[in-house]
Amino acid sequence: MIGWIRFAITAVLIIAGLLFFISAVAGCWRFDFVMNRMHAAGIGDTAGLFFIVIALMVGSNAPMDILKLALLVVFMWFTSPTSSHMLAQIEYYTNPHLYSHVEREISEEAEDAEC
């Protein structure tokens, strides 16, 4: 009986992880601005990997496997935001059209505030 419960929890967590990965792909495909795409990819990858690894931890019986998977989650939580931040910095410093994009949004907000 407990095996079926673990199987059901594992299946639900894997499906949740796959939904996050699919939403990350959809966000990268739909958004126009590179910073928005990077945000969607970073959040989707981190959450999707978290759910997949938690599912593997629930399905595993060996304590060392669970420890290794937990360390994998910790490692990914440190490296994924760091790499996203570095890519955002590269975009910020190398894209000459970035300011015009931000300026357009600021002017649109100012026009909305005047109305």
N, CA, C and O atoms as a MOPAC input file, in Angstrom:
PM7 MOZYME 1SCF
protein

 N      0.82600 1    -1.20400 1     0.00000 1
 C      0.00000 1     0.00000 1     0.00000 1
 C      0.86600 1     1.26200 1     0.00000 1
 O      0.59800 1     2.20600 1    -0.74400 1
 N      1.90800 1     1.27200 1     0.84300 1
 C      2.75700 1     2.46700 1     0.92700 1
 C      3.49600 1     2.68800 1    -0.38700 1
 O      3.80700 1     3.82400 1    -0.74600 1
 N      3.77500 1     1.60200 1    -1.10100 1
 C      4.44900 1     1.72100 1    -2.39600 1
 C      3.59300 1     2.47200 1    -3.41300 1
 O      4.11400 1     3.26300 1    -4.19900 1
 N      2.30000 1     2.23100 1    -3.40100 1
 C      1.40100 1     2.92400 1    -4.32800 1
 C      1.27100 1     4.40400 1    -3.98700 1
 O      1.14600 1     5.24600 1    -4.87500 1
 N      1.30200 1     4.71100 1    -2.69000 1
 C      1.23000 1     6.11500 1    -2.27300 1
 C      2.48700 1     6.85200 1    -2.72400 1
 O      2.40400 1     7.97000 1    -3.23300 1
 N      3.65600 1     6.22700 1    -2.53900 1
 C      4.91100 1     6.83400 1    -3.00100 1
 C      4.90500 1     6.99600 1    -4.51600 1
 O      5.37400 1     8.00300 1    -5.04600 1
 N      4.37000 1     5.99900 1    -5.20100 1
 C      4.28900 1     6.09300 1    -6.66400 1
 C      3.39500 1     7.25400 1    -7.08900 1
 O      3.73400 1     7.98600 1    -8.01900 1
 N      2.26100 1     7.42900 1    -6.42200 1
 C      1.33700 1     8.51800 1    -6.77000 1
 C      1.96800 1     9.87900 1    -6.48900 1
 O      1.84900 1    10.79600 1    -7.30100 1
 N      2.63900 1    10.01600 1    -5.34400 1
 C      3.30000 1    11.29000 1    -5.01900 1
 C      4.40200 1    11.58100 1    -6.02700 1
 O      4.55600 1    12.71700 1    -6.47600 1
 N      5.17600 1    10.54400 1    -6.38600 1
 C      6.24400 1    10.71400 1    -7.36800 1
 C      5.67400 1    11.14100 1    -8.71400 1
 O      6.21700 1    12.03400 1    -9.36500 1
 N      4.58500 1    10.50700 1    -9.13000 1
 C      3.97200 1    10.84900 1   -10.41800 1
 C      3.45300 1    12.28100 1   -10.43000 1
 O      3.62200 1    12.99200 1   -11.42000 1
 N      2.82700 1    12.70700 1    -9.34500 1
 C      2.30500 1    14.07700 1    -9.27200 1
 C      3.44800 1    15.09100 1    -9.31400 1
 O      3.34400 1    16.11600 1    -9.98700 1
 N      4.53400 1    14.80800 1    -8.59800 1
 C      5.67200 1    15.73200 1    -8.59300 1
 C      6.35800 1    15.79600 1    -9.95400 1
 O      6.78400 1    16.87100 1   -10.37700 1
 N      6.46800 1    14.66900 1   -10.64200 1
 C      7.06600 1    14.68000 1   -11.98300 1
 C      6.18500 1    15.45800 1   -12.95600 1
 O      6.69700 1    16.20800 1   -13.78700 1
 N      4.88500 1    15.28900 1   -12.86400 1
 C      3.97600 1    16.04600 1   -13.73200 1
 C      4.07900 1    17.54700 1   -13.43600 1
 O      4.07200 1    18.36400 1   -14.35600 1
 N      4.17400 1    17.90700 1   -12.15500 1
 C      4.34000 1    19.32100 1   -11.79600 1
 C      5.64200 1    19.87500 1   -12.37000 1
 O      5.66600 1    20.98900 1   -12.89300 1
 N      6.71800 1    19.10700 1   -12.27500 1
 C      7.98700 1    19.54200 1   -12.83800 1
 C      7.91900 1    19.71600 1   -14.34700 1
 O      8.46000 1    20.67800 1   -14.89100 1
 N      7.26400 1    18.79600 1   -15.01300 1
 C      7.11300 1    18.90500 1   -16.46600 1
 C      6.27300 1    20.11800 1   -16.84700 1
 O      6.54400 1    20.76900 1   -17.85600 1
 N      5.26200 1    20.42400 1   -16.05100 1
 C      4.45600 1    21.62100 1   -16.33000 1
 C      5.29200 1    22.89400 1   -16.18700 1
 O      5.13000 1    23.83500 1   -16.96500 1
 N      6.17400 1    22.92300 1   -15.20600 1
 C      7.05400 1    24.08600 1   -15.06700 1
 C      8.01100 1    24.19800 1   -16.24300 1
 O      8.25500 1    25.29700 1   -16.74000 1
 N      8.56000 1    23.06700 1   -16.69600 1
 C      9.44700 1    23.10300 1   -17.85600 1
 C      8.69700 1    23.56600 1   -19.10600 1
 O      9.23400 1    24.33800 1   -19.90100 1
 N      7.47300 1    23.10200 1   -19.27900 1
 C      6.67200 1    23.50900 1   -20.43800 1
 C      6.34000 1    24.99900 1   -20.36300 1
 O      6.37600 1    25.69900 1   -21.37500 1
 N      6.01600 1    25.48200 1   -19.15700 1
 C      5.72000 1    26.91800 1   -19.02600 1
 C      6.97100 1    27.76000 1   -19.28200 1
 O      6.86400 1    28.86800 1   -19.80800 1
 N      8.14800 1    27.25700 1   -18.92200 1
 C      9.38800 1    27.98500 1   -19.20800 1
 C      9.62700 1    28.07700 1   -20.70900 1
 O     10.02700 1    29.12400 1   -21.21600 1
 N      9.38200 1    26.98300 1   -21.41500 1
 C      9.54900 1    26.99900 1   -22.87000 1
 C      8.53500 1    27.95000 1   -23.50100 1
 O      8.87400 1    28.70800 1   -24.40900 1
 N      7.29900 1    27.90900 1   -23.02300 1
 C      6.27200 1    28.80800 1   -23.56400 1
 C      6.61900 1    30.26600 1   -23.27100 1
 O      6.39600 1    31.13500 1   -24.11400 1
 N      7.16000 1    30.54000 1   -22.09000 1
 C      7.55500 1    31.91100 1   -21.75200 1
 C      8.70000 1    32.39900 1   -22.62400 1
 O      8.71000 1    33.55100 1   -23.05700 1
 N      9.66800 1    31.52000 1   -22.88300 1
 C     10.78200 1    31.90800 1   -23.76400 1
 C     10.30200 1    32.12600 1   -25.18700 1
 O     10.85200 1    32.95900 1   -25.90800 1
 N      9.30400 1    31.40100 1   -25.58900 1
 C      8.79700 1    31.52500 1   -26.95700 1
 C      7.88700 1    32.74800 1   -27.10600 1
 O      7.88100 1    33.38900 1   -28.15700 1
 N      7.12400 1    33.07100 1   -26.06700 1
 C      6.12100 1    34.12400 1   -26.18600 1
 C      6.68000 1    35.52300 1   -25.95800 1
 O      6.31900 1    36.45400 1   -26.67800 1
 N      7.55500 1    35.68800 1   -24.96900 1
 C      8.03400 1    37.01900 1   -24.62100 1
 C      8.98600 1    37.55900 1   -25.67500 1
 O      9.74900 1    36.81400 1   -26.28800 1
 N      8.92500 1    38.89200 1   -25.87500 1
 C      9.78000 1    39.53700 1   -26.86600 1
 C     11.09400 1    40.03400 1   -26.27000 1
 O     12.14900 1    39.92200 1   -26.89300 1
 N     11.02300 1    40.56900 1   -25.09100 1
 C     12.18800 1    41.19200 1   -24.46700 1
 C     13.06600 1    40.12200 1   -23.83400 1
 O     12.56300 1    39.20300 1   -23.18800 1
 N     14.36100 1    40.24000 1   -24.01600 1
 C     15.28500 1    39.19200 1   -23.58100 1
 C     15.28900 1    39.02300 1   -22.06400 1
 O     15.46900 1    37.90600 1   -21.57900 1
 N     15.09800 1    40.07900 1   -21.31700 1
 C     15.07400 1    39.96200 1   -19.85600 1
 C     13.85400 1    39.15700 1   -19.39600 1
 O     13.94900 1    38.37000 1   -18.45300 1
 N     12.72700 1    39.35000 1   -20.05200 1
 C     11.53800 1    38.56500 1   -19.72600 1
 C     11.74800 1    37.09500 1   -20.05600 1
 O     11.33700 1    36.22100 1   -19.29400 1
 N     12.38000 1    36.82200 1   -21.17500 1
 C     12.67200 1    35.43600 1   -21.55200 1
 C     13.60000 1    34.79300 1   -20.53300 1
 O     13.41400 1    33.63800 1   -20.15000 1
 N     14.59700 1    35.54700 1   -20.09900 1
 C     15.54200 1    35.01300 1   -19.13400 1
 C     14.86100 1    34.72200 1   -17.79800 1
 O     15.16900 1    33.72600 1   -17.14400 1
 N     13.95100 1    35.57800 1   -17.40300 1
 C     13.22300 1    35.35900 1   -16.16000 1
 C     12.36700 1    34.09900 1   -16.24400 1
 O     12.35700 1    33.28100 1   -15.32400 1
 N     11.65600 1    33.95100 1   -17.34500 1
 C     10.81800 1    32.76300 1   -17.52000 1
 C     11.66200 1    31.49500 1   -17.52900 1
 O     11.28200 1    30.49100 1   -16.92600 1
 N     12.79500 1    31.53400 1   -18.20100 1
 C     13.65500 1    30.35500 1   -18.26200 1
 C     14.25900 1    30.03600 1   -16.90000 1
 O     14.31900 1    28.87100 1   -16.50600 1
 N     14.70100 1    31.04700 1   -16.18600 1
 C     15.32200 1    30.81300 1   -14.88500 1
 C     14.35200 1    30.26100 1   -13.85400 1
 O     14.67300 1    29.30800 1   -13.14300 1
 N     13.18100 1    30.84800 1   -13.77200 1
 C     12.18000 1    30.38200 1   -12.81200 1
 C     11.67500 1    28.99700 1   -13.19000 1
 O     11.54800 1    28.12200 1   -12.33400 1
 N     11.38700 1    28.80000 1   -14.47600 1
 C     10.88100 1    27.49400 1   -14.92400 1
 C     11.88400 1    26.38100 1   -14.73600 1
 O     11.51400 1    25.28700 1   -14.31000 1
 N     13.14100 1    26.63100 1   -15.04100 1
 C     14.16800 1    25.60200 1   -14.87200 1
 C     14.38600 1    25.26300 1   -13.40600 1
 O     14.49500 1    24.09100 1   -13.04500 1
 N     14.45000 1    26.27700 1   -12.56800 1
 C     14.69800 1    26.03200 1   -11.14700 1
 C     13.53600 1    25.28300 1   -10.51000 1
 O     13.75100 1    24.30800 1    -9.78900 1
 N     12.32100 1    25.72000 1   -10.76200 1
 C     11.16200 1    25.04900 1   -10.16900 1
 C     10.94900 1    23.66100 1   -10.77100 1
 O     10.62500 1    22.71600 1   -10.05200 1
 N     11.12900 1    23.53500 1   -12.08400 1
 C     10.96000 1    22.23000 1   -12.72500 1
 C     11.96400 1    21.22200 1   -12.21700 1
 O     11.60900 1    20.08100 1   -11.92000 1
 N     13.21900 1    21.63200 1   -12.11400 1
 C     14.24600 1    20.73200 1   -11.59300 1
 C     13.96600 1    20.37600 1   -10.14200 1
 O     14.16300 1    19.23100 1    -9.73600 1
 N     13.51000 1    21.34200 1    -9.35800 1
 C     13.18800 1    21.07400 1    -7.95400 1
 C     12.13800 1    19.97900 1    -7.83600 1
 O     12.31200 1    19.03600 1    -7.06400 1
 N     11.05200 1    20.09300 1    -8.59200 1
 C      9.99000 1    19.09200 1    -8.49600 1
 C     10.43400 1    17.72500 1    -9.00900 1
 O     10.06400 1    16.70300 1    -8.43100 1
 N     11.21300 1    17.69300 1   -10.07300 1
 C     11.69100 1    16.41800 1   -10.60400 1
 C     12.61500 1    15.73800 1    -9.59600 1
 O     12.49300 1    14.53600 1    -9.35800 1
 N     13.52800 1    16.48800 1    -9.01000 1
 C     14.46700 1    15.89900 1    -8.04900 1
 C     13.75100 1    15.48200 1    -6.76700 1
 O     14.08400 1    14.44900 1    -6.18800 1
 N     12.78000 1    16.26300 1    -6.31700 1
 C     11.99800 1    15.85800 1    -5.14200 1
 C     11.24200 1    14.56500 1    -5.44400 1
 O     11.12300 1    13.70400 1    -4.57300 1
 N     10.73200 1    14.41900 1    -6.66200 1
 C     10.05800 1    13.18000 1    -7.04900 1
 C     11.02500 1    12.00200 1    -7.00300 1
 O     10.66300 1    10.91600 1    -6.55000 1
 N     12.23900 1    12.21200 1    -7.46500 1
 C     13.23500 1    11.15200 1    -7.40000 1
 C     13.60400 1    10.82400 1    -5.95800 1
 O     13.87000 1     9.66700 1    -5.63400 1
 N     13.62300 1    11.82600 1    -5.09800 1
 C     13.91600 1    11.58700 1    -3.68600 1
 C     12.80300 1    10.78500 1    -3.02000 1
 O     13.07300 1     9.89700 1    -2.21000 1
 N     11.56100 1    11.09300 1    -3.35700 1
 C     10.43300 1    10.34800 1    -2.79000 1
 C     10.45600 1     8.90400 1    -3.27900 1
 O     10.14800 1     7.98700 1    -2.51800 1
 N     10.81900 1     8.69800 1    -4.54200 1
 C     10.83100 1     7.35500 1    -5.10300 1
 C     12.03400 1     6.51800 1    -4.72700 1
 O     12.04300 1     5.31200 1    -4.97300 1
 N     13.04900 1     7.12600 1    -4.13800 1
 C     14.27500 1     6.40400 1    -3.80900 1
 C     14.20300 1     5.81300 1    -2.40400 1
 O     13.54000 1     6.35200 1    -1.51800 1
 N     14.90400 1     4.68600 1    -2.22300 1
 C     14.97100 1     4.05900 1    -0.90500 1
 C     16.31900 1     4.27300 1    -0.22800 1
 O     16.40700 1     4.20600 1     0.99800 1
 N     17.36500 1     4.52700 1    -0.99900 1
 C     18.71000 1     4.62100 1    -0.44600 1
 C     18.96200 1     6.01000 1     0.13100 1
 O     18.73400 1     7.01100 1    -0.54900 1
 N     19.42900 1     6.08200 1     1.37200 1
 C     19.69100 1     7.39300 1     1.98800 1
 C     20.78000 1     8.19100 1     1.27400 1
 O     20.69600 1     9.41700 1     1.20500 1
 N     21.79000 1     7.52300 1     0.74800 1
 C     22.85900 1     8.24600 1     0.04900 1
 C     22.35100 1     8.85600 1    -1.26100 1
 O     22.78500 1     9.93900 1    -1.65100 1
 N     21.44300 1     8.16900 1    -1.92900 1
 C     20.84800 1     8.73500 1    -3.14200 1
 C     20.04400 1     9.98500 1    -2.82200 1
 O     20.08700 1    10.96800 1    -3.56100 1
 N     19.31700 1     9.93900 1    -1.72900 1
 C     18.52400 1    11.10100 1    -1.31700 1
 C     19.44200 1    12.26900 1    -0.97400 1
 O     19.14500 1    13.41100 1    -1.32200 1
 N     20.55100 1    11.99400 1    -0.29600 1
 C     21.50700 1    13.04200 1     0.04100 1
 C     22.12200 1    13.65000 1    -1.22000 1
 O     22.25700 1    14.87000 1    -1.31400 1
 N     22.48600 1    12.82800 1    -2.16800 1
 C     23.06400 1    13.32900 1    -3.42400 1
 C     22.06500 1    14.19400 1    -4.18300 1
 O     22.43200 1    15.23000 1    -4.73800 1
 N     20.82000 1    13.77600 1    -4.20500 1
 C     19.79600 1    14.55700 1    -4.89700 1
 C     19.53800 1    15.88400 1    -4.17900 1
 O     19.30900 1    16.90800 1    -4.82300 1
 N     19.57700 1    15.86300 1    -2.85200 1
 C     19.40400 1    17.11000 1    -2.09700 1
 C     20.55600 1    18.06700 1    -2.37700 1
 O     20.34300 1    19.27200 1    -2.51400 1
 N     21.76800 1    17.54200 1    -2.46300 1
 C     22.91000 1    18.39300 1    -2.79400 1
 C     22.80000 1    18.93300 1    -4.21900 1
 O     23.24000 1    20.04900 1    -4.49600 1
 N     22.22200 1    18.15500 1    -5.11300 1
 C     21.99200 1    18.62800 1    -6.47600 1
 C     21.03800 1    19.81900 1    -6.48600 1
 O     21.26700 1    20.79200 1    -7.20500 1
 N     19.98100 1    19.74900 1    -5.70100 1
 C     19.02800 1    20.86200 1    -5.61400 1
 C     19.72000 1    22.10900 1    -5.06800 1
 O     19.52500 1    23.20600 1    -5.59100 1
 N     20.52400 1    21.94600 1    -4.02100 1
 C     21.23200 1    23.09700 1    -3.44400 1
 C     22.18300 1    23.69800 1    -4.47200 1
 O     22.25400 1    24.91900 1    -4.61500 1
 N     22.90800 1    22.85000 1    -5.18200 1
 C     23.83800 1    23.33500 1    -6.20100 1
 C     23.10400 1    24.10500 1    -7.29700 1
 O     23.56100 1    25.17000 1    -7.71100 1
 N     21.99000 1    23.58800 1    -7.76300 1
 C     21.24000 1    24.25900 1    -8.82500 1
 C     20.61100 1    25.55700 1    -8.33700 1
 O     20.47600 1    26.50400 1    -9.11200 1
 N     20.22400 1    25.61900 1    -7.06200 1
 C     19.65800 1    26.85300 1    -6.53700 1
 C     20.69200 1    27.96400 1    -6.45300 1
 O     20.33900 1    29.14300 1    -6.49800 1
 N     21.95500 1    27.60600 1    -6.33300 1
 C     23.00700 1    28.62500 1    -6.33300 1
 C     23.45200 1    28.98800 1    -7.74400 1
 O     23.72000 1    30.15700 1    -8.02200 1
 N     23.53500 1    28.01700 1    -8.62800 1
 C     24.11000 1    28.29200 1    -9.94200 1
 C     23.10600 1    28.87600 1   -10.93500 1
 O     23.49000 1    29.70800 1   -11.75700 1
 N     21.86000 1    28.48000 1   -10.89100 1
 C     20.88400 1    28.98100 1   -11.86300 1
 C     20.63900 1    30.48900 1   -11.71700 1
 O     20.69900 1    31.19500 1   -12.72300 1
 N     20.36800 1    31.01500 1   -10.52600 1
 C     20.21100 1    32.47400 1   -10.41900 1
 C     21.49300 1    33.23500 1   -10.73900 1
 O     21.44300 1    34.33500 1   -11.29100 1
 N     22.63400 1    32.65500 1   -10.39600 1
 C     23.90000 1    33.32000 1   -10.68800 1
 C     24.13100 1    33.42300 1   -12.18700 1
 O     24.54600 1    34.47200 1   -12.68100 1
 N     23.86700 1    32.34900 1   -12.90800 1
 C     24.05600 1    32.39500 1   -14.36000 1
 C     23.03400 1    33.32500 1   -15.01100 1
 O     23.36600 1    34.02800 1   -15.96600 1
 N     21.80600 1    33.34000 1   -14.51400 1
 C     20.80900 1    34.26700 1   -15.05300 1
 C     21.22000 1    35.71400 1   -14.80100 1
 O     21.03600 1    36.57600 1   -15.66000 1
 N     21.77600 1    35.97600 1   -13.62600 1
 C     22.22500 1    37.33300 1   -13.30700 1
 C     23.37700 1    37.74600 1   -14.21700 1
 O     23.41900 1    38.88400 1   -14.68400 1
 N     24.30200 1    36.84100 1   -14.47100 1
 C     25.43500 1    37.17400 1   -15.34400 1
 C     24.95700 1    37.42700 1   -16.77600 1
 O     25.45000 1    38.34300 1   -17.43500 1
 N     24.01800 1    36.64100 1   -17.25800 1
 C     23.47400 1    36.88700 1   -18.59200 1
 C     22.73000 1    38.21600 1   -18.66000 1
 O     22.79900 1    38.92000 1   -19.66700 1
 N     22.01800 1    38.55600 1   -17.58900 1
 C     21.32500 1    39.84700 1   -17.55300 1
 C     22.32400 1    40.99900 1   -17.55600 1
 O     22.08000 1    42.02100 1   -18.19800 1
 N     23.43700 1    40.85400 1   -16.85500 1
 C     24.46200 1    41.88700 1   -16.85400 1
 C     25.07500 1    42.05300 1   -18.24500 1
 O     25.32500 1    43.17500 1   -18.68500 1
 N     25.31500 1    40.95000 1   -18.92800 1
 C     25.83800 1    41.03000 1   -20.29300 1
 C     24.85800 1    41.76300 1   -21.19600 1
 O     25.26300 1    42.60700 1   -21.99500 1
 N     23.58800 1    41.45300 1   -21.07900 1
 C     22.56200 1    42.12100 1   -21.88900 1
 C     22.50900 1    43.61200 1   -21.54600 1
 O     22.38300 1    44.45100 1   -22.43800 1
 N     22.60400 1    43.93100 1   -20.28200 1
 C     22.52300 1    45.31900 1   -19.83900 1
 C     23.66700 1    46.15700 1   -20.39900 1
 O     23.46000 1    47.29200 1   -20.83100 1
 N     24.85400 1    45.60500 1   -20.39200 1
 C     26.02300 1    46.37400 1   -20.80800 1
 C     26.30200 1    46.32300 1   -22.30900 1
 O     27.03600 1    47.17300 1   -22.81400 1
 N     25.74700 1    45.36700 1   -23.03000 1
 C     26.07200 1    45.24800 1   -24.45300 1
 C     24.92800 1    45.60400 1   -25.38300 1
 O     25.16800 1    45.77900 1   -26.57800 1
 N     23.70800 1    45.72000 1   -24.90900 1
 C     22.57800 1    46.01600 1   -25.78000 1
 C     22.37700 1    47.52700 1   -25.86500 1
 O     21.96400 1    48.14900 1   -24.88700 1
 N     22.66400 1    48.12600 1   -27.02400 1
 C     22.48700 1    49.57900 1   -27.12900 1
 C     21.02200 1    50.00000 1   -27.17300 1
 O     20.71900 1    51.16900 1   -26.93500 1
 N     20.11300 1    49.08900 1   -27.46700 1
 C     18.69300 1    49.41600 1   -27.57700 1
 C     17.94000 1    49.17600 1   -26.26600 1
 O     16.72600 1    49.36900 1   -26.20200 1
 N     18.64900 1    48.76300 1   -25.23900 1
 C     17.99700 1    48.46700 1   -23.96400 1
 C     17.39400 1    49.72600 1   -23.35300 1
 O     16.27900 1    49.68700 1   -22.83400 1
 N     18.11100 1    50.83200 1   -23.40800 1
 C     17.61500 1    52.06400 1   -22.81600 1
 C     16.35200 1    52.55700 1   -23.51600 1
 O     15.44500 1    53.08100 1   -22.86900 1
 N     16.29200 1    52.39200 1   -24.81900 1
 C     15.09000 1    52.82500 1   -25.53100 1
 C     13.87900 1    51.99700 1   -25.12600 1
 O     12.76000 1    52.51000 1   -25.09000 1
 N     14.09000 1    50.73300 1   -24.82400 1
 C     12.99400 1    49.88100 1   -24.36500 1
 C     12.50200 1    50.34400 1   -22.99100 1
 O     11.29700 1    50.43700 1   -22.75500 1
 N     13.42600 1    50.62700 1   -22.10400 1
 C     13.05600 1    51.08800 1   -20.76800 1
 C     12.45400 1    52.48300 1   -20.83900 1
 O     11.49100 1    52.77700 1   -20.13000 1
 N     13.01100 1    53.34800 1   -21.68900 1
 C     12.50800 1    54.70400 1   -21.83200 1
 C     11.07100 1    54.69400 1   -22.34600 1
 O     10.24300 1    55.49100 1   -21.90500 1
 N     10.78000 1    53.79400 1   -23.27500 1
 C      9.43100 1    53.69000 1   -23.82100 1
 C      8.45200 1    53.29200 1   -22.72800 1
 O      7.35300 1    53.84300 1   -22.65800 1
 N      8.82400 1    52.34900 1   -21.87600 1
 C      7.93700 1    51.93700 1   -20.79600 1
 C      7.73000 1    53.05500 1   -19.78700 1
 O      6.62600 1    53.22500 1   -19.27000 1
 N      8.77700 1    53.81600 1   -19.50100 1
 C      8.65300 1    54.93000 1   -18.55300 1
 C      7.74200 1    56.01300 1   -19.12500 1
 O      6.91700 1    56.57400 1   -18.40400 1
 N      7.88700 1    56.31300 1   -20.42500 1
 C      7.03500 1    57.34100 1   -21.01000 1
 C      5.58800 1    56.89000 1   -21.08700 1
 O      4.67800 1    57.70400 1   -20.93400 1
 N      5.36100 1    55.59100 1   -21.32400 1
 C      3.99200 1    55.09000 1   -21.33100 1
 C      3.37900 1    55.18600 1   -19.94600 1
 O      2.20400 1    55.53200 1   -19.81900 1
 N      4.15100 1    54.88700 1   -18.89500 1
 C      3.65200 1    55.01500 1   -17.53900 1
 C      3.36000 1    56.47100 1   -17.19500 1
 O      2.39500 1    56.75800 1   -16.48800 1
 N      4.19000 1    57.39500 1   -17.69000 1
 C      3.97500 1    58.81500 1   -17.41500 1
 C      2.69400 1    59.30600 1   -18.11800 1
 O      1.95200 1    60.11800 1   -17.56600 1
 N      2.44900 1    58.81500 1   -19.31700 1
 C      1.23500 1    59.19000 1   -20.02600 1
 C      0.00500 1    58.64800 1   -19.32100 1
 O     -1.01800 1    59.32800 1   -19.24400 1
 N      0.09600 1    57.42600 1   -18.80500 1
 C     -1.02700 1    56.85000 1   -18.07200 1
 C     -1.29800 1    57.61800 1   -16.78100 1
 O     -2.44900 1    57.75700 1   -16.36700 1
 N     -0.24600 1    58.11000 1   -16.15400 1
 C     -0.40500 1    58.83800 1   -14.90100 1
 C     -1.05100 1    60.20400 1   -15.14300 1
 O     -1.77400 1    60.71400 1   -14.28700 1
 N     -0.78500 1    60.79400 1   -16.31800 1
 C     -1.36300 1    62.09200 1   -16.62400 1
 C     -2.85600 1    62.01600 1   -16.91700 1
 O     -3.57900 1    62.99200 1   -16.71700 1
 N     -3.31200 1    60.88100 1   -17.38300 1
 C     -4.72900 1    60.74400 1   -17.74800 1
 C     -5.64100 1    60.64900 1   -16.56900 1
 O     -6.85500 1    60.53000 1   -16.73600 1

